[in-house]
Amino acid sequence: MTDLVITVPGRLEVREAAAARPGGPDDVVVQVDRVTLCGSDYGLFDGGYGGPSSYPLRFGHEWSGHVIDAGPAATELLGRAVTGDCSLWCGRCPQCRTDRNRCEHIEKFGLTVDGFSVRRRTVDRRYLYPDDHGLRPATLAMTEFFAVVHHALSTARRAATGAEVLVVGGGALGLAAQLLLTRAFGAARVHLLERDPVKRRTVRGLLEPETELGTPPDPEEIEAVRGYRTMARHARYPLVLECSGTADGVNCALARASLGGTVLWLGLARRGMLRPDLVVAKGLTVIGSIGGTGDFPEAMRFLAAHEERASALITDHFPAEKAQVALAAGPEERAARVKAQLCFSDDTNASPETSPDTEARRWGP
């Protein structure tokens, strides 16, 4: 299998594989088994990604694989199943001492530097996490986005415990959030809002019993939230997670958060009119969170304990040679997915459902 490279928006090229060999004592060579497509991968392909990025680019920052070669300081990883960070952190700056996701010199695998849409990739062992739980390759390739949500929730554990929590956005982050909130963070009930009717149908069967699915207010209704009494009438949730990546979703989160509440902002909205007046007038705490570095071990333990439930979020599988078909999906087709995976190998640990012997496999919850 050769490398998959997005050269410019809308164009995917298959190139000869880049050389992969340990360049230093801590380097390993990973043979990639799965790449889970993130919304940023679709955005890189269609030109709509709102964060820092560069082209040409080997995409993919949610992945699993196994180590096939190693430098002298990393030989114990030979043969191990691994996944890895999205963040390429330096480990030396002041921010790295508190949260490596905020590294002053950070790069992002698959976004600003080459990622894992390759058969083999050389990477420093410090960015890898060996699997000690025997996860299936498809499940192991979900670790990154569960770690992202876990990292954000860890800043607000007290607010989540025993509370009604609102999640705005029914994509993979939102669904991972409602699983973690109910099964790991002790939320009493989760309310998930999703505007797209196709996506609402897709996610309905993937929700916890404690999760209620609804439609967010119209933007005009949120725009009409002016004045202190109106703000108080709309305020309800002590903790809100914004996972939609839209300006309307952000404003909905700010409007529905309780007075003095906390909003965890995970979605990366590219543009739009935001409502800072709601933050100030309601005395909100808004925490932006990106990356899951530091929370991969907890995310892997969670996935091991709830593998069957979590793995249902992978709704589509494509062989790697069909990557362009997967990435070029239109809005309605993407709304009917939760997570799609590219399969780079016919590994023996995959369940029958994850066999890459067809162009795409889909099954319902």
N, C-alpha and C positions, 0 to 999 in steps of 0.2 A: 504494500500500500504506500503510495506516495503522499506528499504533503498537500493539504487543502489550504489555499491562500486566497483571501479576499484582497484583490488588487486595488479596486476602487469600488464605491457603492454600486451594487448590482452585478458585479463580475466576480465569479469564483473560478480560480485556475487550479488545475492539478499539476503539481511540480515534482520534479525529482526530489526524493527525500534528502533533507539536509543531513550532513554527517552527524552521527550521534556516538560519542565516546567520552569517557570521563576525562575532563581537562584538568582536574585537580584532585587532591586526596579525598575531598568530601563530595565529589560529584558522583552521581549515579546515572545510568541510562534506564529510562522507563519505557516499557512497551505499552502503549495506550490500548485499553480495551473499550472504554466507553467515553463519549463526550456528551454531556447533557446540555442542551441548548438553553441559553438564558435569553431574556428579552433584549439584553445588550447585543447578543449575537445577531438577532434579527435586525436590530437597529444598525449595527455595523454593515450588514448586507444591504439594507435599503436606504442607508444614509441618514436615518432618523435618531441615532444614538445621541443622547444629550451630554455625556461626560467626555473627558479627555480620551482621545484615541489617535491611532496613526495607521496609515496604509503604506505599502502592502502589509498584510497581517495574517499570520496563522492564528485563527481565533480559538476560543475554547478555554474557559477557566473553571468549569465544573467537569470533573473527569475521574476516571479510575484506570489503573494499570498495574503492572508488576515490574519489579526491578530485574533487569537481565544482565547488567554489568555495573561495576562499582569501583571507585577509587579505593586505595588502601585503607582509608579511615572509615569506609562505609560498607565493608564487605558483609557485615551482619545483616544488611538489607537485601542481599541477593536472594531472589526468589520470592520476596515478600510482596503481597498486594498492598498498594499505596494509593493515596489521593494527596491533594496538595493545596496550598494557599493560592488565592487569587493575587494577594498582595506580595510584591517583591520589595521587602523592607530591608533597610540597611543594618539595623541592629546597633547603631552607634549614636544616633542623634538623640536629643532630649525626649522627643515624642516617643521614640521606640522604648524608652524606659517605662512609659506609662501605658501606651496603647500602640502597638506596631501598625495598626490600621491607619494611624495618622502620621506615619513616618514622613519626615521632611523631604526625603529623597525618593519617595515611593514611586514605583511603576506597577502596572497591573498586567499580569499574564493574560494574554488573549485580548487585551484592550489597547495598551500602549506599547507592549513588547510581545513577541511571539508567544502563543499559547500552545495548546495541546491537540490541535486538529492535525495530528501527525501520527505516524505509526510508532516512531521512536523519538524520544526527547531527552536531552541531557539537562539535568537540573541539580542544584546544590541540595544536599540532603536536609538542610535546615528548613526548607520549604515543604517537606513531605511529612505525611502522617501514615505510619504503617497500620494496617488493619489487624487488630488483635481479636476481632469478634467473628470472623468468618462470614462477613457480609457478601452477598452476591455482587458481582461487578456493577450491575445496574443500580443497586442500592448504594454502594460505595460512591458512585458518581453523583449522588445527591447530597453528599456531605456538605459541600461548600455553601449552598443556599440555606440549609438548616443551621449551619454555623453562623451565618450572617444574622438570621433572626434570633438565635440564641444569644449572640453577643449583644444585640440591642435590648432584648428582654432582661438580660442580666443587670442592666442599669436601672431597671424599674421593677425588680422582683417584689418589693414590698407593696407597690401600687397594684400589682396584678393579683396578689393573694386574696382570695375570697371576694373578688370584685367582679362586676360586670364590665367587660372590656369590649371596645369597638375596634374592629379591623376594617379599614377602607381598602377595597381592592381584592378581588377573588382570584388573582393569579397564584403562581407557585409560592411567592413570599407570604401572601395572605393565608393560603391553606396550610403552609408550614407553621405560621403563627398560631392558627387556631388549634392545631395539634399540640404544639409546645405549651400553649397557654393552659389547655385543659389537662394534659398528661404530665407536665413537668413543672408548671409555674402556679398551679393551684387556683386558677381563675374559676369563679362560680359559674359564669356564663359568658359566652362570646357571641357578639352580634357582628356578622360579616355583611358588608354592603358591596354589591357589584351591579353596575349599571347595564352592562351588555347582557341581553336576554339569552344569547347563545352560551356565553360563559356561565351564566346562572344555571342553565340546564346541565352544563358539563360538571359543575362542582357540587351540585345538590347531593349526589350520592357519596361524596367524599368528606362530608362534614361529620364532626363529632355530635353526639346527642345533645351536648351542652351548647351547640352553635346554632344560632338562628340566622337564616339568610334573608336579606332584604335588598331593597333598591335605595340608593342614596337620594337625598333631596335634589330637586332640580337646582341648577346653578342660580337661577333667579330667586329661588327661595333663600338660598344662602346669602345672596347679595342683599336681600331685604333685612338681614339680621343687623339692625342698627339700633343703637340706644341700649342702655344697660339692662332694662327690663326684658327687652327682646332677646338679648344675649343670654340672660338667665333662663328664659323659657326654653331655649334650644340646648342649653348645657345639660349633659346627663352623665357622661362617662368619666371616671377619674383617670382612666388610661385609654389612649387611642393610638393605634398603629396605622400610619399612612403607608400603604403598600401599593397604591395604584400608579404612582409615578406621573400624576397629572396635577395641574394647578387646581382644577375643580376638586380633586380628591383631597389636596392639602387644605383648601378652604373648608370643605366639609369636616375634616378632622378638627380644625380649629374651632368651628362653630359648635360641634357636638361635644367637645371636651368640657368637663365640669369646670366651674370657677376654681381656679387654683390647680387645675389638673395638669396632666403630663401628656404630651404628644411625642411619640417616637416616630421620626420621619425616616423611612427607609427607601421610598420610591424616589427615583431621580427624575424630577420634572424638568423638562427642557426649557419651557417658557410659559408665560401666562401671568395674569394679574393675581397677586397674592394679597391676603388680608392681614397685614401686621397689626392693624388696630385691634383685632380679636386677641392677639397675643398680649398686648399691653393692657387693654381694658379688662380682660379676664384674669390677668396675672398668671398666665400659663408658663409652664416649663416646656420648652421645645428642644428635643435632643435629636440632632442629626446623627445617623449611624451608617457607616459603610464598611463592609468587610467583616470577615469572621475569624481572622487570625487570633489565636488564643482560645477559641471555643470549639475547634475541631474535635478534640477528644470527647468533650461532652456531647457534641452532636452525633458522633459515631456510637457512643453508648446508647443514646436515645434511639437511633435507628436500629441498633441491634435488639433493643427491647420491644420495638414497635415496627419491625421490618415489614410485615404484611400490610399493615395499615398505611405506612409511609410509602411503600413501593407502588401503591395504587395511584400515586400522583404522576407516575410515568405512564402516559397514555398512548404514546406513539414511539415506534422504533423504526429507524432507517439504517440500511447498510451505508457505510461511509461514502461509497461511490454515488449515493443518491443525496449527498449533502445539499446540492443546489435545489433539489426538489423540496427538501425540508425547509431551507432558509427562505425560499421564494413564496411560501404560503401567504395567501391573502389574509386580511383581517378576520373574516368569518371563519376560515379554516384554523387560524391560530386561536381564535376564541373557543373553538371546539377541542383544543388541546389544553392540558395543564403543562406537562413537560414532555418534550420529545428528546430521544437519544439517538446519537449516531453510534453504530456498532462497528468497531475497527477490527474485531476478532470474533472467531467462532469459539469462544472460550467454553470450557466444559462446565464451569460453575454457574452458567446462566440457567434460569428456569425455562421451561418450554415456551413460555410467552415471550421471552426476550430473544428468541432465536432470530438472527438477522437474515433468514432465508427468503424473505419477501421484501418488496419495495417498502412497505410500511405495514406494521401490525398495530391494530387498535382494539382495545376491549373496554368495556364499561365497568364501573364499580360493581 
